[in-house]
Each structure stands twice: as C-alpha cells, then as structure tokens.
Amino acid sequence: MATGYVGILTVELHFPENASLKGKRKYVKSAKAHLHERFGASVAEVDHHELWQRATLAVACAAREHRELEGLLDAAIRYLGSQDFELLRADREVIVPGER
C-alpha cells in the first residue's frame, strides 16, 4: 500500500521584459513564495543562475492520494502559466516512497 506521493515539477521560466538580475530575483522570489503559500510546495532555483531572463525551478509537493497530488501539480502549472512571465517548459515526476 502506498504511503503517499511526492511530485516534482521542473519548470523553465522566461522573463522577456526583464533587464537585470535584480528584476529576475523579484520574479523568482514572488513565484517561490506563492507556490509555497498556495500549494505547500518546496521550491528551489536550480539552473540559469547567471542569466537575467531565464530561471529553472524545482517544485516539490507531497500528498496522501495520487489524484490529490496530480491536482496540486496541475494547479501549480496553471498558476505559473498565468503570470507576467512565460512558462517555457514543465516536466513532472511522481515518486511513491518505498517503490523502485
């Protein structure tokens, strides 16, 4: 029997109107805070640290039910797609602890 589910989204964001690392930090900090508050997600910027118009985030969520987890991941993608930046890519992986 499953003991819960962990979902990992890897999302690539593009900030076409941005012109500095400071501006990028504003977008990334806001997105991370909203993802945490709305979906209980843990979020880290994992790539493109030196670029001011791109960021890759890893977003992790946990849920008891697979369906609940899929809903969280779908909602997080919809949220990111509705912002003032572009969501270029969203890859998802679901992990069941204890299964290999």
C-alpha positions in Angstrom: 0.0 0.0 0.0 1.3 3.5 -0.9 2.4 5.7 1.9 1.9 8.9 0.0 3.1 10.5 -3.2 5.8 13.1 -3.9 5.6 15.2 -7.1 8.5 17.1 -8.6 8.0 19.7 -11.3 10.9 21.1 -13.1 9.8 24.4 -14.8 11.7 26.7 -17.0 10.6 30.4 -16.9 11.4 33.2 -19.3 11.2 36.9 -18.3 11.2 38.7 -21.7 10.7 42.2 -20.2 13.4 41.8 -17.6 16.7 43.7 -17.9 18.7 42.7 -14.7 19.4 40.0 -12.2 17.7 42.2 -9.5 14.5 42.1 -11.6 14.8 38.4 -12.1 15.2 37.8 -8.3 11.9 39.7 -7.8 10.0 37.4 -10.1 11.6 34.2 -8.7 11.1 35.2 -5.1 7.5 36.0 -5.7 6.8 32.8 -7.6 8.6 30.7 -4.9 6.5 32.4 -2.1 3.2 32.0 -3.9 3.9 28.3 -4.7 4.7 27.7 -1.1 1.7 29.5 0.2 -0.9 28.2 -2.3 0.3 24.6 -2.7 2.6 23.9 0.2 5.4 23.4 -2.2 9.1 23.5 -1.5 10.8 25.4 -4.3 14.5 25.9 -5.4 16.1 27.7 -8.3 18.2 25.0 -9.8 19.6 26.4 -13.1 20.3 29.6 -15.1 21.5 31.5 -12.0 23.6 33.8 -14.1 21.0 34.6 -16.7 18.7 37.5 -16.1 15.8 36.4 -18.4 15.6 32.7 -17.5 15.2 30.5 -14.5 14.7 26.8 -13.8 12.8 25.9 -10.7 12.3 22.6 -9.0 8.9 22.4 -7.2 8.2 19.6 -4.8 4.7 18.7 -3.4 3.5 15.8 -1.3 0.1 14.4 -0.9 -1.6 11.3 0.5 -3.6 10.5 -2.7 -2.2 10.3 -6.2 -5.2 12.2 -7.5 -4.7 15.0 -4.9 -1.0 15.2 -6.0 -1.9 15.5 -9.7 -4.3 18.3 -8.8 -1.6 20.2 -6.9 0.8 19.8 -9.8 -1.8 20.8 -12.4 -2.7 23.9 -10.3 0.9 24.9 -9.9 1.4 24.7 -13.6 -1.7 26.8 -14.3 -0.6 29.4 -11.7 2.9 29.7 -13.3 1.3 29.9 -16.8 -0.9 32.8 -15.7 1.9 35.1 -14.5 3.7 38.1 -16.1 6.4 35.8 -17.3 6.5 32.9 -19.8 6.3 29.2 -18.7 8.5 27.6 -21.3 8.5 24.0 -20.0 7.1 22.0 -17.2 8.2 18.4 -16.6 6.7 16.3 -13.9 7.7 13.2 -12.0 5.7 11.3 -9.4 7.5 9.3 -6.8 6.0 6.7 -4.4 8.3 6.4 -1.4 9.4 2.8 -0.9 8.8 1.8 -4.6 11.6 1.4 -7.0 
